[in-house]
């Protein structure tokens, strides 16, 4: 199944999840009719893609995340095609939306993630015409169409490490929304007790077959909080074991995000020309409260 994962998953980013995290933007791969990547350079230097080094491992962890699929499917079905996904990655969510009859255009900055998406798409002939991958920087991109819904799932927005870049991205996205369109984005609520401690404990998050067939990969994760800059650095370690359980090799990789407190989000959205429609504390649409671990925001552009 394309919308399920057999890998086990818990939470490394503390309870900041309740699970893993990440995504962002790169080089044109495939392009739908009427769409193009913008020219020129971003207003600030585009960071190196954070996912190229682990693209071949991503679907085992952290891309085994499933909690948000029903929520974004409901939002997408209510809005109708086409959907714009920011941080499409390997197509974790996009192919699920395609499976329920929706067309998805996605951007990402990781060439290796996009290559894997294209490989996956080539094996799904019944869905291949519904998912398109474009390389672009979420802070500055131009597609020749507007969308009824733009989604930024799975903490992708948190890879914008400055307030200026967050504003640039939100304004670029607003230009791609229809007047009655919606923006839906999700990320974790910063866990204040863990912020005070400065870090989480390392935990094994998933085990999955090695992509090269050489045994099994165990993925572990611990998070470090740099509170003065509101940064969280997720330290991932992948350990390969053969079929007898003997250690083969390991890979360490860091992912960096800038977390947002719930009280910061409405002013940020409003300052970029949006009206907030809803803020949820979970994918079951429960109210956002002091005990929430997730924050999900729905906004619409103010009149142009």
C-alpha positions as CSV (number, residue, x, y, z in Angstrom):
1,X,0.0,0.0,0.0
2,X,1.3,3.5,-0.8
3,X,-0.5,5.1,2.2
4,X,0.8,2.9,5.0
5,X,4.1,1.9,6.6
6,X,5.0,-1.3,8.4
7,X,7.9,0.5,10.2
8,X,7.4,1.1,13.9
9,X,7.4,4.7,15.0
10,X,7.3,6.6,18.3
11,X,8.7,10.0,19.1
12,X,12.2,11.3,19.2
13,X,11.5,15.0,19.1
14,X,10.4,14.4,22.6
15,X,6.6,14.6,22.8
16,X,6.9,17.4,20.3
17,X,5.2,15.1,17.8
18,X,3.7,13.0,18.7
19,X,6.4,11.8,16.2
20,X,9.4,12.7,14.0
21,X,9.8,15.8,11.9
22,X,10.8,17.5,8.4
23,X,11.2,18.9,4.6
24,X,12.0,21.9,2.0
25,X,13.0,22.6,-1.9
26,X,15.7,22.1,-5.6
27,X,16.1,21.2,-9.4
28,X,13.2,20.7,-11.8
29,X,12.3,17.1,-12.2
30,X,8.9,16.9,-13.8
31,X,6.6,19.9,-14.6
32,X,2.9,20.0,-15.1
33,X,1.4,22.0,-17.9
34,X,1.2,25.7,-17.1
35,X,3.8,25.6,-14.3
36,X,7.3,26.7,-14.1
37,X,10.0,27.3,-11.5
38,X,10.9,30.9,-11.0
39,X,14.2,32.4,-12.1
40,X,16.6,34.4,-10.0
41,X,18.0,33.7,-6.6
42,X,16.2,33.7,-3.2
43,X,16.3,36.8,-1.1
44,X,18.7,35.0,1.2
45,X,21.0,32.1,0.4
46,X,19.2,28.9,-0.1
47,X,20.5,26.4,2.5
48,X,21.8,23.0,1.2
49,X,19.0,20.5,1.1
50,X,18.9,18.7,4.5
51,X,17.5,15.5,3.1
52,X,19.8,14.4,0.3
53,X,22.1,12.5,2.6
54,X,19.3,10.4,4.0
55,X,16.8,10.4,1.0
56,X,17.3,6.6,0.5
57,X,16.4,6.0,4.2
58,X,13.7,8.6,4.5
59,X,10.7,6.3,3.9
60,X,11.9,4.1,6.8
61,X,12.3,7.0,9.2
62,X,11.2,9.8,9.5
63,X,9.0,9.3,6.5
64,X,7.0,6.5,8.1
65,X,4.8,9.2,9.7
66,X,1.1,8.5,9.2
67,X,-0.8,10.7,11.7
68,X,-1.7,13.5,9.3
69,X,-2.9,11.6,6.3
70,X,-6.6,11.6,7.1
71,X,-6.6,15.2,8.1
72,X,-5.0,16.5,4.9
73,X,-7.1,14.1,2.8
74,X,-10.2,15.6,4.3
75,X,-9.0,19.2,3.6
76,X,-7.9,18.3,0.1
77,X,-11.2,16.6,-0.8
78,X,-13.2,19.6,0.5
79,X,-11.0,22.0,-1.6
80,X,-10.7,20.0,-4.8
81,X,-7.9,19.7,-7.3
82,X,-5.2,20.7,-7.8
83,X,-3.4,20.8,-4.4
84,X,-0.1,22.5,-3.9
85,X,2.2,20.7,-1.4
86,X,5.2,22.5,0.0
87,X,7.9,19.9,0.8
88,X,6.6,17.0,-1.2
89,X,9.7,14.9,-0.5
90,X,9.3,11.3,-1.8
91,X,5.6,11.6,-2.1
92,X,4.6,10.3,1.3
93,X,1.4,12.3,1.4
94,X,1.0,13.2,-2.3
95,X,0.4,9.7,-3.4
96,X,-2.2,9.2,-0.7
97,X,-4.0,12.3,-2.0
98,X,-3.7,11.0,-5.6
99,X,-5.2,7.6,-4.5
100,X,-8.4,9.4,-3.5
101,X,-8.6,11.1,-6.9
102,X,-6.8,14.4,-6.3
103,X,-4.1,16.1,-8.5
104,X,-1.1,17.3,-6.6
105,X,1.7,19.7,-7.6
106,X,4.6,19.7,-5.1
107,X,7.9,21.5,-4.6
108,X,11.0,20.4,-2.7
109,X,14.6,21.4,-2.6
110,X,16.2,18.0,-2.3
111,X,17.1,16.6,-5.7
112,X,17.6,13.1,-4.3
113,X,14.2,13.1,-2.6
114,X,12.6,14.2,-5.9
115,X,14.4,11.4,-7.8
116,X,12.9,8.9,-5.4
117,X,9.5,10.4,-5.9
118,X,9.9,10.1,-9.7
119,X,11.0,6.4,-9.3
120,X,8.0,5.7,-7.1
121,X,5.7,7.5,-9.6
122,X,6.9,5.4,-12.5
123,X,5.8,2.3,-10.7
124,X,2.3,3.6,-10.1
125,X,0.9,4.0,-13.6
126,X,-2.7,4.6,-12.3
127,X,-1.5,7.6,-10.3
128,X,1.4,8.8,-12.3
129,X,-0.5,11.6,-14.0
130,X,-1.8,13.0,-10.7
131,X,1.5,13.8,-9.0
132,X,4.0,16.4,-10.3
133,X,7.3,17.4,-8.7
134,X,8.9,20.8,-9.2
135,X,12.1,22.0,-7.7
136,X,11.8,25.4,-6.2
137,X,12.6,27.4,-3.0
138,X,9.5,27.8,-0.9
139,X,10.5,31.4,-0.2
140,X,10.5,32.4,-3.8
141,X,8.8,30.4,-6.5
142,X,6.4,31.1,-9.4
143,X,3.9,28.7,-10.9
144,X,1.5,29.8,-13.5
145,X,-1.6,28.8,-11.6
146,X,-3.4,29.3,-8.3
147,X,-4.7,26.6,-6.0
148,X,-7.7,26.1,-3.8
149,X,-5.5,24.6,-1.1
150,X,-1.8,24.8,-0.2
151,X,-0.5,22.4,2.4
152,X,2.7,22.5,4.4
153,X,2.7,19.2,6.3
154,X,5.1,17.4,8.6
155,X,7.0,20.4,10.0
156,X,8.2,21.5,6.6
157,X,7.6,25.2,7.5
158,X,10.0,24.8,10.5
159,X,13.0,24.5,8.1
160,X,12.7,28.2,7.6
161,X,15.2,29.4,10.2
162,X,14.5,33.1,10.3
163,X,11.4,35.2,10.6
164,X,12.3,37.0,7.4
165,X,12.3,33.7,5.5
166,X,9.1,32.6,7.1
167,X,7.4,35.8,5.8
168,X,8.9,35.4,2.3
169,X,7.5,31.9,2.1
170,X,4.1,32.8,3.4
171,X,3.8,35.7,0.9
172,X,5.0,33.5,-2.0
173,X,2.4,30.9,-1.0
174,X,-0.3,33.6,-0.8
175,X,0.3,34.6,-4.4
176,X,-0.5,31.0,-5.4
177,X,-3.8,30.8,-3.5
178,X,-7.1,31.5,-5.1
179,X,-9.1,34.3,-3.4
180,X,-11.2,31.8,-1.5
181,X,-8.3,29.3,-1.1
182,X,-6.9,27.9,2.1
183,X,-3.4,27.3,3.6
184,X,-3.1,24.3,5.9
185,X,0.1,23.7,7.8
186,X,1.2,21.6,10.8
187,X,4.1,21.4,13.2
188,X,4.7,20.4,16.8
189,X,4.1,22.5,19.9
190,X,7.4,23.2,21.6
191,X,7.5,21.1,24.8
192,X,8.4,23.6,27.5
193,X,9.7,21.0,29.9
194,X,12.1,19.7,27.3
195,X,13.1,23.2,26.3
196,X,14.1,23.7,30.0
197,X,16.1,20.5,30.0
198,X,17.8,21.4,26.7
199,X,17.5,18.0,25.0
200,X,15.6,14.7,24.7
201,X,17.0,11.3,25.4
202,X,18.1,9.2,22.4
203,X,15.5,6.6,21.4
204,X,15.2,4.0,18.7
205,X,12.4,5.2,16.4
206,X,12.1,2.6,13.7
207,X,13.5,-0.6,12.2
208,X,13.2,-1.3,8.5
209,X,14.8,-3.4,5.8
210,X,17.9,-1.9,4.4
211,X,17.2,-0.3,1.0
212,X,20.2,-2.2,-0.5
213,X,19.1,-5.5,0.9
214,X,22.0,-5.7,3.4
215,X,20.1,-6.6,6.5
216,X,18.2,-4.2,8.7
217,X,18.4,-0.5,9.6
218,X,17.7,0.8,13.1
219,X,17.0,4.5,13.3
220,X,17.4,6.4,16.5
221,X,17.0,10.1,17.2
222,X,17.6,12.7,19.9
223,X,16.8,16.4,19.9
224,X,18.9,19.4,21.1
225,X,17.1,22.7,21.8
226,X,19.0,26.0,21.2
227,X,16.5,28.2,23.0
228,X,17.9,31.7,22.4
229,X,17.4,31.1,18.6
230,X,14.4,28.8,18.9
231,X,16.3,26.1,17.1
232,X,15.9,22.3,17.5
233,X,18.5,20.1,16.1
234,X,17.4,16.5,15.5
235,X,20.4,14.1,15.7
236,X,19.6,11.0,13.7
237,X,21.7,7.8,13.7
238,X,21.1,4.9,11.3
239,X,22.7,1.6,12.2
240,X,22.9,-1.3,9.8
241,X,22.9,-4.9,11.1
242,X,23.1,-8.0,9.1
243,X,20.6,-10.9,9.3
244,X,22.5,-12.3,12.3
245,X,22.3,-9.0,14.1
246,X,26.0,-8.0,13.6
247,X,26.8,-4.4,13.2
248,X,27.7,-3.4,9.7
249,X,28.0,0.4,9.6
250,X,26.2,3.6,10.7
251,X,25.3,7.0,9.4
252,X,24.8,10.1,11.5
253,X,22.9,13.1,10.2
254,X,21.5,16.3,11.7
255,X,18.2,18.1,10.8
256,X,17.7,21.7,11.9
257,X,14.4,23.5,12.4
258,X,13.2,26.7,14.1
259,X,10.2,26.0,16.3
260,X,7.2,28.3,16.8
261,X,5.1,28.8,19.8
262,X,1.3,28.8,19.1
263,X,1.0,32.4,20.2
264,X,3.5,33.4,17.4
265,X,1.6,32.0,14.5
266,X,-1.6,34.1,14.2
267,X,0.4,37.4,14.1
268,X,2.8,35.9,11.6
269,X,0.0,34.8,9.3
270,X,-1.9,38.1,9.7
271,X,1.2,40.1,9.0
272,X,1.6,38.3,5.7
273,X,-1.9,38.9,4.5
274,X,-3.9,36.0,5.9
275,X,-6.9,35.6,8.1
276,X,-6.7,32.7,10.5
277,X,-9.8,30.4,10.2
278,X,-8.8,27.7,12.7
279,X,-6.1,26.5,15.0
280,X,-6.3,22.8,16.1
281,X,-4.4,20.9,18.7
282,X,-4.5,17.6,16.9
283,X,-5.4,16.0,13.6
284,X,-8.7,15.0,15.1
285,X,-9.5,18.8,15.1
286,X,-9.5,19.1,18.9
287,X,-9.0,22.7,20.2
288,X,-5.5,24.0,20.5
289,X,-4.7,24.2,24.2
290,X,-1.9,24.2,26.8
291,X,-1.7,20.4,26.7
292,X,-1.5,20.1,22.9
293,X,1.5,18.4,21.2
294,X,0.5,19.4,17.6
295,X,-0.6,22.7,16.2
296,X,-2.4,22.8,12.9
297,X,-3.4,26.1,11.3
298,X,-5.9,26.9,8.6
299,X,-5.8,30.4,7.0
300,X,-7.2,32.1,3.9
301,X,-5.8,35.2,2.0
302,X,-7.2,38.5,2.9
303,X,-8.8,40.4,0.0
304,X,-6.3,41.6,-2.5
